[in-house]
Amino acid sequence: MATVIGMLMSVLGWLGAIACAGIPMWLVTTTAVGVSTWYGLWMSCIVIINQRSCGFNDDLFLQGTLKFKVLTISAVVVATLGLFISLFESCSERKLHRCSGVTFAIAGLILAISVSWFAILIKQSFNNPVVDLMASFVMQNDFGASLYVGWAAAALLLFGGIVLSASNNNQVIFSPQPTNPQQF
């Protein structure tokens, strides 16, 4: 049962990591006149009175997002590797359960580092004394939905990986032969 719960948490975390990488809402900037700008890893969107216009970021090094792109995609790739490891194993091989669990946990740590590092940079921009006082009244930076999705996905990957690797997998769930031949 613990294996199923760990696997379910890990798969949900993997899907959340994919959503975190794709949603263009890592940073949300709102102005006093109601114009919102959403910044993501791959695209930016401007929202004016419920009208949204999005475009892909042309520059790979736009505002230093390359490190966050690499970390987030690495987390998705490592979680995908953990998923493949868990799918291609038989139910009795405990080492592969542990290996896939550790792989999911590593993916969760990588994603947590990426999302938290970006959040720290946003938080530091809130407290930047160089920013003009008037600009702080006109424009407000907030955490986007992708950060919250990323934190939830990282927690699911981390805890799902821990549960999966710590579960007792010595018992075979589906066995073609009776496990105790003396009963028959």
Secondary structure, DSSP 8 states (H G I E B T S, - for coil): -HHHHHHHHHHHHHHHHHHHHH-S-SEEEEETTSEEEEE-SSEEEEEETTEEEEEE---TTGGGTHHHHHHHHHHHHHHHHHHHHHHTS-TT-HHHHHHHHHHHHHHHHHHHHHHHHHHHHHHHHHT-TTS-HHHHHHEEEEE-HHHHHHHHHHHHHHHHHHHHHHS---S-SS-SS-S-GGG-
